[in-house]
Amino acid sequence: MPELPEVETTRRGLAPHLERRRVKSVLLRRPDLRWPIPPEISEALPGQRIDAVRRRAKYLLLDTDAGSALLHLGMSGSLRVLPAKTLPTAHDHVDIALDSGRVLRFNDPRRFGSLLWQPAGETHELLQGLGPEPLSDDFDGDYLFDRSRGRSAPVKTFLMDQRIVVGVGNIYAAEALFAAGISPLRAAGRVSRERYALLAAAVKQILAYAIERGGTTLRDFLSPDGAPGYFEQELSAYGRGGEPCPRCGRPLKEASLGQRATVWCGHCQR
C-alpha cells in the first residue's frame, strides 16, 4: 500500500492541475470500489470549483464549497490527469472531468481504493480519531513519550498506530527505528524521552527526504507524472533481512511483528 510520501507525492503532482478548476462532470464506470461510491460524488461535485487538494494521513481530499471528495489509493490505485479524449483502459473506474479539458482518472486494478464524500463542515468517520501529522509541530519526542507511558506493545507497533501518528507505515517505521538506534521489539513504554526525541526527528527527516525523492516505489505505484520513486534504493533496513547492517556489517535480523516483516540490527538497535 502506498505510504505517506507516495500520497504526498501524488498530491503535489495533482494540485497544479486541479486547484481552481471547476468540475464539469463525473463518470463512474462502476458504482463501487472498496465501498459504494456515494451519490454526492455524481450529484454534488459537478459544477463545483476545486479550491484545494489536501492530504490527511493517506487520504487525498479535493475541497469544494459543497464538500470534499475523499480518495484513498488502496493497494494498487493511481491517479492521472489526462486529456479528456484519452481512451480508458482496463480498471479506469472513475473520470472527473475538468473545465481545462482534462480529466482526473482513477485506475485501481484490485479495487481496494475508495472514493467517498465529506460534506462541508464535517469530518468523515474515517478521518476521526487520527493522530497528528508526522511532519507537523504537534508531533515530537515529548508527544511520543507521553502517549507511550504504560504501553507494553512493541515500539514499532506503537509508531504505526494511526491514533498515535498518521502515515508512518511499515517501511518508514523500520527506517526511522534504525536511524534512532531503537529495537522495534522494545516495549513502547520502556523507551526514554531522549530516545523518543531521536525517533521523532528521524521520522520527520526520513519522510521529508522520501517526499523530496518522490516516495518509495511499491510494486503497483507510479507517481502522477509516470516516474517511479527512488528512495527504495537507499533503504537501510526495510526488506534487507539477512544482509549486512550498513553501520556494523552484522547480518540484519528479520521477524514477523503484527503480521508484517520487521528488519533490524540486533547490535545497533537496542
Phi, psi and omega in degrees: 000132177307137179263182187309313181299325177295318180292320178293322175300317177299314180301314181295327178288326183278323191309313182297336182269341186252322185295135181073010174262148180261139178280121180274318182197166176231129177246118176255114179276350171210155186276355184211159167238245174294322176233163175302140177280121186294153183298335180301331180299321180272333188261321185262331185287318179302136182093346181275150173266134177279109184276330181203151170247111185245162171238135170229116188057236180256019178257146172254139179237129173259105188274131173226173178298328183280337183154194185231133168283130186248116185243141173228134185281345180062215183277328190220013183285154175212154180237136178227148170254115189231158172303143187300333183275000180296124182292139179289153175247181178302138175074011171277095192269334186221136169238126171251107185279137183247161180287359177275355185088009178244167176233146168269116186249130182253113177251133183208091183302319185270348179059037172265355177282182181209153172225110186233182184229135175242110180299152179303136178081001180243165175242123181299147183301332179290340181259355180281143176079008179282151177284182181290162173289138184292338180265005180270166178290343180286346182252115176205184183296322179297320179298312180298318180299313182296319183285342185269350186299131178080004182267130180261353179295151177303146185297329178293318177298318177301315183292332181270359179286117184295344175281342178270307177206141185271151165080004177264092181274193188300316183298307188282335172295315179298317182291319180293319179295323176296313181298325181274352179073030182248130178293134179294343182273346182297139178299135182303324181285354181251018175259132185285164177300320181296319181286330174292328175298319177295320182293315180298318179297321179294318178301312181298314183295315183291317179296315181298319180293317180297321178298315180296328180273000176096013178085180179258124180290119170261173190305320187251009188256134167228142179289167188302333179273005178087359182266133178288158174289169184237352188293337184299333181288349184246014181292136181268329186232307188305129177074010185243025180305132181087345178277164180295139174297134180297341182265307188250348178085353178287154180297135176287139179276156177218137178208169176263128180227116183060038179065022177232143177294133181232128182238137180201167176259120181292344180265317185273340182246121184236000000 
